[in-house]
Amino acid sequence: MNIDRAVMAFAGIVVLISLTLSQLHHSAWSWLTVFVGANMLQAAFTGFCPLALILKKMGVQPGAAFQ
């Protein structure tokens, strides 16, 4: 798995968890989904993704988007 796929998988998991928590516990968990979406949007324009940097330092192979 390369960095691009790992970032997308992690974002999807966080979104699903936050939506589940917002339904089961408190609606404020929806803000986590907003944060993930905003981070993905800024990464699309700037190419900067904190998770991609962490994964790169861990030795995950780079992909086309995050090198």
PyMOL Python script that loads the backbone (N, CA, C, O; Angstrom):
from pymol import cmd

cmd.read_pdbstr("""\
ATOM      1  N   MET A   1       0.856  -1.176   0.000  1.00  0.00           N
ATOM      2  CA  MET A   1       0.000   0.000   0.000  1.00  0.00           C
ATOM      3  C   MET A   1       0.900   1.236   0.000  1.00  0.00           C
ATOM      4  O   MET A   1       1.859   1.320   0.767  1.00  0.00           O
ATOM      5  N   ASN A   2       0.576   2.188  -0.867  1.00  0.00           N
ATOM      6  CA  ASN A   2       1.367   3.413  -0.905  1.00  0.00           C
ATOM      7  C   ASN A   2       0.716   4.495  -0.032  1.00  0.00           C
ATOM      8  O   ASN A   2      -0.370   4.308   0.517  1.00  0.00           O
ATOM      9  N   ILE A   3       1.413   5.624   0.076  1.00  0.00           N
ATOM     10  CA  ILE A   3       0.952   6.705   0.950  1.00  0.00           C
ATOM     11  C   ILE A   3      -0.424   7.210   0.535  1.00  0.00           C
ATOM     12  O   ILE A   3      -1.267   7.471   1.393  1.00  0.00           O
ATOM     13  N   ASP A   4      -0.664   7.351  -0.761  1.00  0.00           N
ATOM     14  CA  ASP A   4      -1.944   7.876  -1.238  1.00  0.00           C
ATOM     15  C   ASP A   4      -3.107   7.012  -0.755  1.00  0.00           C
ATOM     16  O   ASP A   4      -4.098   7.523  -0.234  1.00  0.00           O
ATOM     17  N   ARG A   5      -2.978   5.727  -0.932  1.00  0.00           N
ATOM     18  CA  ARG A   5      -4.053   4.820  -0.517  1.00  0.00           C
ATOM     19  C   ARG A   5      -4.198   4.793   0.995  1.00  0.00           C
ATOM     20  O   ARG A   5      -5.313   4.716   1.512  1.00  0.00           O
ATOM     21  N   ALA A   6      -3.081   4.856   1.707  1.00  0.00           N
ATOM     22  CA  ALA A   6      -3.137   4.847   3.166  1.00  0.00           C
ATOM     23  C   ALA A   6      -3.836   6.103   3.699  1.00  0.00           C
ATOM     24  O   ALA A   6      -4.620   6.025   4.645  1.00  0.00           O
ATOM     25  N   VAL A   7      -3.551   7.253   3.093  1.00  0.00           N
ATOM     26  CA  VAL A   7      -4.197   8.507   3.511  1.00  0.00           C
ATOM     27  C   VAL A   7      -5.701   8.437   3.256  1.00  0.00           C
ATOM     28  O   VAL A   7      -6.494   8.816   4.118  1.00  0.00           O
ATOM     29  N   MET A   8      -6.093   7.961   2.091  1.00  0.00           N
ATOM     30  CA  MET A   8      -7.524   7.857   1.771  1.00  0.00           C
ATOM     31  C   MET A   8      -8.229   6.849   2.684  1.00  0.00           C
ATOM     32  O   MET A   8      -9.355   7.087   3.123  1.00  0.00           O
ATOM     33  N   ALA A   9      -7.569   5.732   2.964  1.00  0.00           N
ATOM     34  CA  ALA A   9      -8.160   4.729   3.853  1.00  0.00           C
ATOM     35  C   ALA A   9      -8.319   5.283   5.271  1.00  0.00           C
ATOM     36  O   ALA A   9      -9.352   5.087   5.911  1.00  0.00           O
ATOM     37  N   PHE A  10      -7.286   5.977   5.750  1.00  0.00           N
ATOM     38  CA  PHE A  10      -7.349   6.559   7.093  1.00  0.00           C
ATOM     39  C   PHE A  10      -8.457   7.614   7.177  1.00  0.00           C
ATOM     40  O   PHE A  10      -9.211   7.649   8.149  1.00  0.00           O
ATOM     41  N   ALA A  11      -8.551   8.468   6.165  1.00  0.00           N
ATOM     42  CA  ALA A  11      -9.596   9.502   6.151  1.00  0.00           C
ATOM     43  C   ALA A  11     -10.978   8.856   6.142  1.00  0.00           C
ATOM     44  O   ALA A  11     -11.876   9.312   6.851  1.00  0.00           O
ATOM     45  N   GLY A  12     -11.159   7.811   5.355  1.00  0.00           N
ATOM     46  CA  GLY A  12     -12.446   7.129   5.315  1.00  0.00           C
ATOM     47  C   GLY A  12     -12.812   6.499   6.641  1.00  0.00           C
ATOM     48  O   GLY A  12     -13.966   6.561   7.066  1.00  0.00           O
ATOM     49  N   ILE A  13     -11.835   5.893   7.299  1.00  0.00           N
ATOM     50  CA  ILE A  13     -12.092   5.280   8.601  1.00  0.00           C
ATOM     51  C   ILE A  13     -12.471   6.338   9.632  1.00  0.00           C
ATOM     52  O   ILE A  13     -13.414   6.147  10.400  1.00  0.00           O
ATOM     53  N   VAL A  14     -11.744   7.446   9.653  1.00  0.00           N
ATOM     54  CA  VAL A  14     -12.033   8.510  10.616  1.00  0.00           C
ATOM     55  C   VAL A  14     -13.425   9.097  10.370  1.00  0.00           C
ATOM     56  O   VAL A  14     -14.154   9.376  11.322  1.00  0.00           O
ATOM     57  N   VAL A  15     -13.798   9.285   9.105  1.00  0.00           N
ATOM     58  CA  VAL A  15     -15.131   9.810   8.789  1.00  0.00           C
ATOM     59  C   VAL A  15     -16.215   8.845   9.271  1.00  0.00           C
ATOM     60  O   VAL A  15     -17.193   9.269   9.887  1.00  0.00           O
ATOM     61  N   LEU A  16     -16.051   7.575   8.999  1.00  0.00           N
ATOM     62  CA  LEU A  16     -17.052   6.592   9.423  1.00  0.00           C
ATOM     63  C   LEU A  16     -17.149   6.507  10.949  1.00  0.00           C
ATOM     64  O   LEU A  16     -18.246   6.408  11.498  1.00  0.00           O
ATOM     65  N   ILE A  17     -16.012   6.546  11.623  1.00  0.00           N
ATOM     66  CA  ILE A  17     -16.025   6.508  13.093  1.00  0.00           C
ATOM     67  C   ILE A  17     -16.698   7.756  13.660  1.00  0.00           C
ATOM     68  O   ILE A  17     -17.512   7.657  14.578  1.00  0.00           O
ATOM     69  N   SER A  18     -16.365   8.925  13.119  1.00  0.00           N
ATOM     70  CA  SER A  18     -16.955  10.157  13.645  1.00  0.00           C
ATOM     71  C   SER A  18     -18.459  10.221  13.386  1.00  0.00           C
ATOM     72  O   SER A  18     -19.212  10.712  14.227  1.00  0.00           O
ATOM     73  N   LEU A  19     -18.898   9.727  12.232  1.00  0.00           N
ATOM     74  CA  LEU A  19     -20.337   9.715  11.969  1.00  0.00           C
ATOM     75  C   LEU A  19     -21.057   8.737  12.888  1.00  0.00           C
ATOM     76  O   LEU A  19     -22.168   9.011  13.342  1.00  0.00           O
ATOM     77  N   THR A  20     -20.428   7.597  13.164  1.00  0.00           N
ATOM     78  CA  THR A  20     -21.015   6.642  14.097  1.00  0.00           C
ATOM     79  C   THR A  20     -21.105   7.238  15.495  1.00  0.00           C
ATOM     80  O   THR A  20     -22.134   7.123  16.160  1.00  0.00           O
ATOM     81  N   LEU A  21     -20.027   7.873  15.938  1.00  0.00           N
ATOM     82  CA  LEU A  21     -20.033   8.488  17.265  1.00  0.00           C
ATOM     83  C   LEU A  21     -21.043   9.623  17.359  1.00  0.00           C
ATOM     84  O   LEU A  21     -21.648   9.829  18.411  1.00  0.00           O
ATOM     85  N   SER A  22     -21.230  10.363  16.267  1.00  0.00           N
ATOM     86  CA  SER A  22     -22.212  11.446  16.295  1.00  0.00           C
ATOM     87  C   SER A  22     -23.634  10.910  16.409  1.00  0.00           C
ATOM     88  O   SER A  22     -24.509  11.583  16.953  1.00  0.00           O
ATOM     89  N   GLN A  23     -23.865   9.717  15.905  1.00  0.00           N
ATOM     90  CA  GLN A  23     -25.192   9.117  16.019  1.00  0.00           C
ATOM     91  C   GLN A  23     -25.407   8.454  17.382  1.00  0.00           C
ATOM     92  O   GLN A  23     -26.514   8.477  17.919  1.00  0.00           O
ATOM     93  N   LEU A  24     -24.361   7.873  17.929  1.00  0.00           N
ATOM     94  CA  LEU A  24     -24.484   7.117  19.174  1.00  0.00           C
ATOM     95  C   LEU A  24     -24.278   7.952  20.432  1.00  0.00           C
ATOM     96  O   LEU A  24     -24.856   7.648  21.476  1.00  0.00           O
ATOM     97  N   HIS A  25     -23.451   9.014  20.347  1.00  0.00           N
ATOM     98  CA  HIS A  25     -23.108   9.753  21.558  1.00  0.00           C
ATOM     99  C   HIS A  25     -23.540  11.211  21.512  1.00  0.00           C
ATOM    100  O   HIS A  25     -24.445  11.621  22.240  1.00  0.00           O
ATOM    101  N   HIS A  26     -22.900  11.979  20.667  1.00  0.00           N
ATOM    102  CA  HIS A  26     -23.191  13.415  20.629  1.00  0.00           C
ATOM    103  C   HIS A  26     -22.936  13.941  19.220  1.00  0.00           C
ATOM    104  O   HIS A  26     -22.001  13.509  18.546  1.00  0.00           O
ATOM    105  N   SER A  27     -23.766  14.864  18.790  1.00  0.00           N
ATOM    106  CA  SER A  27     -23.654  15.391  17.429  1.00  0.00           C
ATOM    107  C   SER A  27     -22.377  16.208  17.203  1.00  0.00           C
ATOM    108  O   SER A  27     -22.011  16.471  16.058  1.00  0.00           O
ATOM    109  N   ALA A  28     -21.704  16.606  18.267  1.00  0.00           N
ATOM    110  CA  ALA A  28     -20.469  17.381  18.116  1.00  0.00           C
ATOM    111  C   ALA A  28     -19.362  16.569  17.452  1.00  0.00           C
ATOM    112  O   ALA A  28     -18.398  17.147  16.949  1.00  0.00           O
ATOM    113  N   TRP A  29     -19.481  15.238  17.438  1.00  0.00           N
ATOM    114  CA  TRP A  29     -18.488  14.407  16.752  1.00  0.00           C
ATOM    115  C   TRP A  29     -18.477  14.675  15.248  1.00  0.00           C
ATOM    116  O   TRP A  29     -17.515  14.315  14.570  1.00  0.00           O
ATOM    117  N   SER A  30     -19.516  15.293  14.722  1.00  0.00           N
ATOM    118  CA  SER A  30     -19.551  15.634  13.299  1.00  0.00           C
ATOM    119  C   SER A  30     -18.446  16.618  12.931  1.00  0.00           C
ATOM    120  O   SER A  30     -18.033  16.677  11.772  1.00  0.00           O
ATOM    121  N   TRP A  31     -17.965  17.388  13.898  1.00  0.00           N
ATOM    122  CA  TRP A  31     -16.885  18.337  13.631  1.00  0.00           C
ATOM    123  C   TRP A  31     -15.597  17.628  13.226  1.00  0.00           C
ATOM    124  O   TRP A  31     -14.779  18.198  12.504  1.00  0.00           O
ATOM    125  N   LEU A  32     -15.411  16.405  13.678  1.00  0.00           N
ATOM    126  CA  LEU A  32     -14.244  15.641  13.245  1.00  0.00           C
ATOM    127  C   LEU A  32     -14.331  15.354  11.747  1.00  0.00           C
ATOM    128  O   LEU A  32     -13.322  15.406  11.043  1.00  0.00           O
ATOM    129  N   THR A  33     -15.529  15.054  11.263  1.00  0.00           N
ATOM    130  CA  THR A  33     -15.738  14.843   9.831  1.00  0.00           C
ATOM    131  C   THR A  33     -15.444  16.125   9.061  1.00  0.00           C
ATOM    132  O   THR A  33     -14.837  16.078   7.991  1.00  0.00           O
ATOM    133  N   VAL A  34     -15.863  17.257   9.591  1.00  0.00           N
ATOM    134  CA  VAL A  34     -15.590  18.548   8.957  1.00  0.00           C
ATOM    135  C   VAL A  34     -14.078  18.785   8.881  1.00  0.00           C
ATOM    136  O   VAL A  34     -13.573  19.237   7.853  1.00  0.00           O
ATOM    137  N   PHE A  35     -13.364  18.484   9.955  1.00  0.00           N
ATOM    138  CA  PHE A  35     -11.912  18.657   9.978  1.00  0.00           C
ATOM    139  C   PHE A  35     -11.233  17.786   8.922  1.00  0.00           C
ATOM    140  O   PHE A  35     -10.351  18.255   8.202  1.00  0.00           O
ATOM    141  N   VAL A  36     -11.637  16.536   8.832  1.00  0.00           N
ATOM    142  CA  VAL A  36     -11.040  15.624   7.851  1.00  0.00           C
ATOM    143  C   VAL A  36     -11.310  16.122   6.429  1.00  0.00           C
ATOM    144  O   VAL A  36     -10.410  16.131   5.588  1.00  0.00           O
ATOM    145  N   GLY A  37     -12.542  16.533   6.167  1.00  0.00           N
ATOM    146  CA  GLY A  37     -12.886  17.045   4.841  1.00  0.00           C
ATOM    147  C   GLY A  37     -12.114  18.308   4.487  1.00  0.00           C
ATOM    148  O   GLY A  37     -11.650  18.460   3.357  1.00  0.00           O
ATOM    149  N   ALA A  38     -11.978  19.212   5.449  1.00  0.00           N
ATOM    150  CA  ALA A  38     -11.230  20.448   5.204  1.00  0.00           C
ATOM    151  C   ALA A  38      -9.753  20.151   4.956  1.00  0.00           C
ATOM    152  O   ALA A  38      -9.122  20.775   4.103  1.00  0.00           O
ATOM    153  N   ASN A  39      -9.210  19.195   5.704  1.00  0.00           N
ATOM    154  CA  ASN A  39      -7.813  18.829   5.511  1.00  0.00           C
ATOM    155  C   ASN A  39      -7.604  18.195   4.138  1.00  0.00           C
ATOM    156  O   ASN A  39      -6.601  18.472   3.480  1.00  0.00           O
ATOM    157  N   MET A  40      -8.525  17.356   3.701  1.00  0.00           N
ATOM    158  CA  MET A  40      -8.415  16.748   2.373  1.00  0.00           C
ATOM    159  C   MET A  40      -8.512  17.817   1.287  1.00  0.00           C
ATOM    160  O   MET A  40      -7.803  17.746   0.283  1.00  0.00           O
ATOM    161  N   LEU A  41      -9.375  18.797   1.478  1.00  0.00           N
ATOM    162  CA  LEU A  41      -9.533  19.868   0.501  1.00  0.00           C
ATOM    163  C   LEU A  41      -8.262  20.707   0.390  1.00  0.00           C
ATOM    164  O   LEU A  41      -7.809  21.007  -0.715  1.00  0.00           O
ATOM    165  N   GLN A  42      -7.683  21.089   1.539  1.00  0.00           N
ATOM    166  CA  GLN A  42      -6.462  21.893   1.467  1.00  0.00           C
ATOM    167  C   GLN A  42      -5.307  21.074   0.907  1.00  0.00           C
ATOM    168  O   GLN A  42      -4.444  21.625   0.224  1.00  0.00           O
ATOM    169  N   ALA A  43      -5.269  19.771   1.178  1.00  0.00           N
ATOM    170  CA  ALA A  43      -4.208  18.920   0.631  1.00  0.00           C
ATOM    171  C   ALA A  43      -4.318  18.818  -0.889  1.00  0.00           C
ATOM    172  O   ALA A  43      -3.310  18.694  -1.585  1.00  0.00           O
ATOM    173  N   ALA A  44      -5.542  18.870  -1.395  1.00  0.00           N
ATOM    174  CA  ALA A  44      -5.733  18.810  -2.844  1.00  0.00           C
ATOM    175  C   ALA A  44      -5.134  20.033  -3.534  1.00  0.00           C
ATOM    176  O   ALA A  44      -4.652  19.937  -4.663  1.00  0.00           O
ATOM    177  N   PHE A  45      -5.165  21.175  -2.860  1.00  0.00           N
ATOM    178  CA  PHE A  45      -4.654  22.410  -3.470  1.00  0.00           C
ATOM    179  C   PHE A  45      -3.192  22.676  -3.151  1.00  0.00           C
ATOM    180  O   PHE A  45      -2.465  23.221  -3.982  1.00  0.00           O
ATOM    181  N   THR A  46      -2.751  22.296  -1.951  1.00  0.00           N
ATOM    182  CA  THR A  46      -1.393  22.630  -1.534  1.00  0.00           C
ATOM    183  C   THR A  46      -0.421  21.464  -1.654  1.00  0.00           C
ATOM    184  O   THR A  46       0.786  21.673  -1.775  1.00  0.00           O
ATOM    185  N   GLY A  47      -0.933  20.244  -1.622  1.00  0.00           N
ATOM    186  CA  GLY A  47      -0.067  19.072  -1.644  1.00  0.00           C
ATOM    187  C   GLY A  47       0.520  18.737  -0.287  1.00  0.00           C
ATOM    188  O   GLY A  47       1.312  17.802  -0.174  1.00  0.00           O
ATOM    189  N   PHE A  48       0.147  19.488   0.752  1.00  0.00           N
ATOM    190  CA  PHE A  48       0.651  19.260   2.103  1.00  0.00           C
ATOM    191  C   PHE A  48      -0.346  18.428   2.900  1.00  0.00           C
ATOM    192  O   PHE A  48      -1.510  18.804   3.044  1.00  0.00           O
ATOM    193  N   CYS A  49       0.117  17.302   3.411  1.00  0.00           N
ATOM    194  CA  CYS A  49      -0.721  16.435   4.232  1.00  0.00           C
ATOM    195  C   CYS A  49       0.113  15.934   5.405  1.00  0.00           C
ATOM    196  O   CYS A  49       1.086  15.208   5.202  1.00  0.00           O
ATOM    197  N   PRO A  50      -0.253  16.308   6.629  1.00  0.00           N
ATOM    198  CA  PRO A  50       0.521  15.868   7.794  1.00  0.00           C
ATOM    199  C   PRO A  50       0.616  14.346   7.913  1.00  0.00           C
ATOM    200  O   PRO A  50       1.677  13.828   8.263  1.00  0.00           O
ATOM    201  N   LEU A  51      -0.453  13.630   7.633  1.00  0.00           N
ATOM    202  CA  LEU A  51      -0.418  12.171   7.713  1.00  0.00           C
ATOM    203  C   LEU A  51       0.547  11.592   6.683  1.00  0.00           C
ATOM    204  O   LEU A  51       1.236  10.611   6.964  1.00  0.00           O
ATOM    205  N   ALA A  52       0.601  12.185   5.503  1.00  0.00           N
ATOM    206  CA  ALA A  52       1.530  11.704   4.477  1.00  0.00           C
ATOM    207  C   ALA A  52       2.973  11.856   4.931  1.00  0.00           C
ATOM    208  O   ALA A  52       3.807  10.997   4.648  1.00  0.00           O
ATOM    209  N   LEU A  53       3.272  12.941   5.632  1.00  0.00           N
ATOM    210  CA  LEU A  53       4.627  13.131   6.157  1.00  0.00           C
ATOM    211  C   LEU A  53       4.969  12.062   7.191  1.00  0.00           C
ATOM    212  O   LEU A  53       6.075  11.521   7.196  1.00  0.00           O
ATOM    213  N   ILE A  54       4.012  11.765   8.063  1.00  0.00           N
ATOM    214  CA  ILE A  54       4.223  10.743   9.086  1.00  0.00           C
ATOM    215  C   ILE A  54       4.433   9.378   8.442  1.00  0.00           C
ATOM    216  O   ILE A  54       5.340   8.639   8.823  1.00  0.00           O
ATOM    217  N   LEU A  55       3.592   9.048   7.469  1.00  0.00           N
ATOM    218  CA  LEU A  55       3.717   7.755   6.800  1.00  0.00           C
ATOM    219  C   LEU A  55       5.032   7.640   6.044  1.00  0.00           C
ATOM    220  O   LEU A  55       5.631   6.566   5.994  1.00  0.00           O
ATOM    221  N   LYS A  56       5.483   8.747   5.452  1.00  0.00           N
ATOM    222  CA  LYS A  56       6.754   8.734   4.726  1.00  0.00           C
ATOM    223  C   LYS A  56       7.914   8.450   5.679  1.00  0.00           C
ATOM    224  O   LYS A  56       8.828   7.697   5.345  1.00  0.00           O
ATOM    225  N   LYS A  57       7.872   9.065   6.880  1.00  0.00           N
ATOM    226  CA  LYS A  57       8.916   8.819   7.871  1.00  0.00           C
ATOM    227  C   LYS A  57       8.871   7.382   8.385  1.00  0.00           C
ATOM    228  O   LYS A  57       9.885   6.851   8.839  1.00  0.00           O
ATOM    229  N   MET A  58       7.695   6.752   8.314  1.00  0.00           N
ATOM    230  CA  MET A  58       7.558   5.362   8.748  1.00  0.00           C
ATOM    231  C   MET A  58       8.014   4.388   7.667  1.00  0.00           C
ATOM    232  O   MET A  58       8.085   3.183   7.908  1.00  0.00           O
ATOM    233  N   GLY A  59       8.325   4.901   6.475  1.00  0.00           N
ATOM    234  CA  GLY A  59       8.846   4.056   5.419  1.00  0.00           C
ATOM    235  C   GLY A  59       7.831   3.542   4.417  1.00  0.00           C
ATOM    236  O   GLY A  59       8.135   2.646   3.629  1.00  0.00           O
ATOM    237  N   VAL A  60       6.621   4.102   4.440  1.00  0.00           N
ATOM    238  CA  VAL A  60       5.607   3.695   3.455  1.00  0.00           C
ATOM    239  C   VAL A  60       5.998   4.269   2.100  1.00  0.00           C
ATOM    240  O   VAL A  60       6.462   5.405   2.010  1.00  0.00           O
ATOM    241  N   GLN A  61       5.809   3.481   1.049  1.00  0.00           N
ATOM    242  CA  GLN A  61       6.168   3.893  -0.307  1.00  0.00           C
ATOM    243  C   GLN A  61       5.344   5.102  -0.752  1.00  0.00           C
ATOM    244  O   GLN A  61       4.131   5.130  -0.548  1.00  0.00           O
ATOM    245  N   PRO A  62       5.993   6.098  -1.358  1.00  0.00           N
ATOM    246  CA  PRO A  62       5.220   7.249  -1.860  1.00  0.00           C
ATOM    247  C   PRO A  62       4.371   6.877  -3.053  1.00  0.00           C
ATOM    248  O   PRO A  62       4.657   5.924  -3.778  1.00  0.00           O
ATOM    249  N   GLY A  63       3.314   7.657  -3.240  1.00  0.00           N
ATOM    250  CA  GLY A  63       2.441   7.463  -4.399  1.00  0.00           C
ATOM    251  C   GLY A  63       2.553   8.657  -5.322  1.00  0.00           C
ATOM    252  O   GLY A  63       3.510   9.427  -5.239  1.00  0.00           O
ATOM    253  N   ALA A  64       1.587   8.810  -6.192  1.00  0.00           N
ATOM    254  CA  ALA A  64       1.629   9.902  -7.173  1.00  0.00           C
ATOM    255  C   ALA A  64       1.305  11.252  -6.538  1.00  0.00           C
ATOM    256  O   ALA A  64       1.878  12.267  -6.936  1.00  0.00           O
ATOM    257  N   ALA A  65       0.397  11.286  -5.557  1.00  0.00           N
ATOM    258  CA  ALA A  65      -0.045  12.558  -5.004  1.00  0.00           C
ATOM    259  C   ALA A  65       0.911  13.087  -3.939  1.00  0.00           C
ATOM    260  O   ALA A  65       1.291  14.257  -3.979  1.00  0.00           O
ATOM    261  N   PHE A  66       1.297  12.256  -3.006  1.00  0.00           N
ATOM    262  CA  PHE A  66       2.157  12.672  -1.894  1.00  0.00           C
ATOM    263  C   PHE A  66       3.509  12.006  -2.013  1.00  0.00           C
ATOM    264  O   PHE A  66       3.653  10.816  -1.732  1.00  0.00           O
ATOM    265  N   GLN A  67       4.514  12.784  -2.435  1.00  0.00           N
ATOM    266  CA  GLN A  67       5.844  12.198  -2.642  1.00  0.00           C
ATOM    267  C   GLN A  67       6.816  12.631  -1.626  1.00  0.00           C
ATOM    268  O   GLN A  67       7.976  12.222  -1.668  1.00  0.00           O
TER     269      GLN A  67
END
""", "prot")
cmd.dss("prot")
cmd.show_as("cartoon", "prot")
cmd.util.cbc("prot")
cmd.orient("prot")
